Amino acid sequence: MKYIGLFLVLASTALFAASNRFPQGSFEGKGYWKMPSGQTGEYAAILKITGNEVYSKVDLGNGEIHEETGTVNFDENGFYNMTHGESQEPVATGYCGSVWCHAEGVSPEGAFEETIVFKDNQIFRLGSMKLQDVGMIMYEDALSPVAKR
C-alpha cells in the first residue's frame, strides 16, 4: 500500500485558486475508509503544498503511516499530471473545474480514482482504490487549513 498516501495527495488541485495551480499551505483532517467485505477504519491526513510539490502523510491509527511526495504539472486548461519519486514516475492524470477536480491513475499496486470538492476553506475528497493485495477500498475525508501559530 505504498501509494495510498500519494493517492490521497491528489485532493489539493484547485482550492480557491485558478484551475491551473494548487493552493499553497498546510491542511489536515480526518477520514474513513471501508471495503465491500465490511471492514472499516479511520485515518488522519496531513497535506502540505509548496509550489507544485505536494507532501502527504496518512496515519491509519494502527501504527501504519504512509508518507509520499509528488509533483503536479498543470496545463493552461486545468488538466494535470502527477509524477512521483526521483525518477518522476507518472502516477496520475486529472482535470479541474470551478470547485471540482477529478483524478485517476495506476501504479504497480493497483488503480485509483478521486473526486475533490473545495468549499468553505475545506477540501472534501471521495475516492476508491483497487489494490492487488487487498481489493477495493473506498475513502472519504475533509481537510481544513492548519491555523498559523
C-alpha positions in Angstrom: 0.0 0.0 0.0 3.0 2.2 -0.7 0.9 4.6 -2.9 -2.1 5.1 -0.6 -0.7 8.5 0.7 0.1 9.6 -2.8 -3.4 8.8 -4.0 -4.8 10.9 -1.1 -2.4 13.7 -2.1 -4.4 14.5 -5.2 -7.0 16.3 -3.2 -5.3 19.7 -3.5 -5.7 20.6 -7.1 -7.7 23.9 -7.2 -8.6 25.2 -3.8 -9.8 28.8 -4.1 -7.4 29.4 -6.9 -7.2 29.3 -10.7 -7.7 25.8 -12.1 -4.0 25.7 -13.2 -2.3 25.7 -9.9 -2.5 24.2 -6.4 -3.5 26.1 -3.3 -0.5 26.8 -1.1 -0.2 25.8 2.6 -0.9 23.0 5.0 -4.2 21.2 5.5 -5.2 18.5 8.0 -8.2 16.4 8.8 -9.8 13.0 9.4 -11.4 10.5 7.2 -12.7 7.0 7.0 -12.4 4.0 4.6 -14.4 0.9 4.0 -14.3 -2.3 1.9 -17.0 -4.4 0.3 -16.2 -7.1 2.9 -17.4 -4.7 5.7 -14.0 -3.8 7.0 -13.8 -0.1 8.1 -11.3 2.2 9.6 -10.4 5.8 10.2 -7.3 7.9 9.4 -5.7 11.2 9.9 -4.3 13.1 7.0 -1.8 16.0 6.5 -1.3 17.7 3.2 1.5 20.3 2.5 1.7 22.2 -0.8 4.6 24.3 -1.8 4.7 25.4 -5.5 3.9 22.3 -7.4 5.3 19.9 -4.8 2.8 18.1 -2.6 3.6 16.1 0.6 1.1 13.8 2.1 1.1 11.9 5.4 -1.7 9.4 6.2 -1.8 7.9 9.6 -4.1 4.8 9.7 -4.1 4.8 13.5 -2.7 1.3 13.8 1.0 2.2 13.6 0.9 2.2 9.8 1.9 5.6 8.4 2.2 6.4 4.7 4.3 9.4 3.5 4.6 10.4 -0.1 5.8 13.4 -2.2 4.5 14.2 -5.7 4.9 16.9 -8.4 1.8 18.2 -10.1 2.1 19.8 -13.6 -1.0 21.7 -14.8 -1.6 22.9 -18.4 -3.3 26.1 -19.2 -6.8 24.4 -19.4 -6.9 22.9 -15.9 -5.7 19.4 -16.9 -2.8 18.0 -15.0 -0.4 15.0 -14.4 1.3 13.9 -11.3 4.7 12.4 -11.0 6.3 10.6 -8.1 9.8 9.9 -6.9 13.3 10.8 -8.0 12.6 9.3 -11.5 9.4 11.4 -11.8 7.4 8.3 -12.5 4.0 9.3 -13.8 1.2 8.1 -11.5 -2.0 10.1 -12.3 -3.8 12.4 -14.6 -6.7 14.7 -13.8 -8.7 17.8 -14.5 -10.4 20.6 -12.6 -13.5 22.7 -13.0 -14.6 25.6 -10.8 -14.7 23.8 -7.4 -14.4 20.2 -8.5 -11.3 18.1 -9.5 -11.1 14.5 -10.6 -8.0 12.3 -11.0 -7.2 8.7 -11.8 -4.1 6.6 -12.0 -2.4 3.3 -11.9 0.6 2.0 -10.0 2.2 -1.4 -9.7 -0.1 -2.0 -6.7 -3.4 -1.2 -8.4 -5.6 1.6 -9.7 -7.4 4.6 -8.1 -9.8 7.4 -8.8 -10.7 10.5 -6.7 -13.2 13.4 -6.8 -12.4 16.6 -4.9 -14.7 19.5 -3.8 -13.4 22.8 -2.5 -15.9 24.6 -0.2 -15.8 27.0 2.8 -11.9 26.8 3.1 -12.1 23.0 3.2 -11.1 20.2 0.9 -13.6 17.3 0.6 -12.4 14.1 -1.0 -14.2 10.9 -2.1 -12.3 8.2 -3.9 -11.5 4.5 -4.3 -8.5 2.3 -4.8 -8.4 -1.2 -6.2 -5.2 -2.7 -4.8 -3.9 -6.0 -5.9 -3.1 -7.2 -2.4 -6.3 -6.1 -0.6 -9.0 -5.4 -3.2 -11.4 -2.4 -3.4 -11.1 0.4 -0.7 -13.4 3.4 -0.7 -12.4 6.5 1.3 -13.8 9.9 2.2 -12.3 12.8 4.2 -12.4 16.5 5.0 -9.3 18.7 5.4 -9.1 22.2 6.8 -6.3 24.8 6.6 -3.8 24.5 9.5 -4.0 27.6 11.7 -0.8 29.6 11.6 0.8 29.8 15.1 
